[in-house]
Amino acid sequence: MDCRRHIHKATNSGKDERKRAFIHACSRLKPVFRYFFYEYYNKPNIWHSKKQAYAKSVATSSIVGYIVGLGDRHVQNILIDTQSAEVIHIDLGVAFDQGKMFVEFLEI
C-alpha cells in the first residue's frame, strides 16, 4: 500500500518525482515469479522444458494479440497452466463480445 500511495501521489508530478516513486516501489517490491518454476518443476530437465514452453507461449500470445488487436492484458487476465507452463488468456469479453457493442455505438 505504501508503494501505491507513492505512485499515486507522483502521477501528476514532474518526471523526477515519478522516477523517484518508481525507484522507491522497485526497491520495496521484489519479483517472485521465478519461484513458481522452482516450486512446481524441481527436476532440471523438466524445469528447462517448462521454462521454454512458458517463453514460447508468451511470445506466441504476444504476437497474436498484437496482430488481432487484443488489449486489456494484465496479470488478472492471464493464467498459467501448471501442467504445461503455458499462459492462458481469460476475460476476452472486450475483444470479442463487447467490442461489437463499441463499434455499433461509434457508428451512431
Secondary structure, DSSP 4 states (H G I P E B T S, - for coil): -HHHHHHHHHTTS-HHHHHHHHHHHHHH----THHHHHHH--SHHHHHHHHHHHHHHHHHHHHHHHHHT----SGGGEEE-TTT--EEE---HHHHTHHHHHHHHHH-
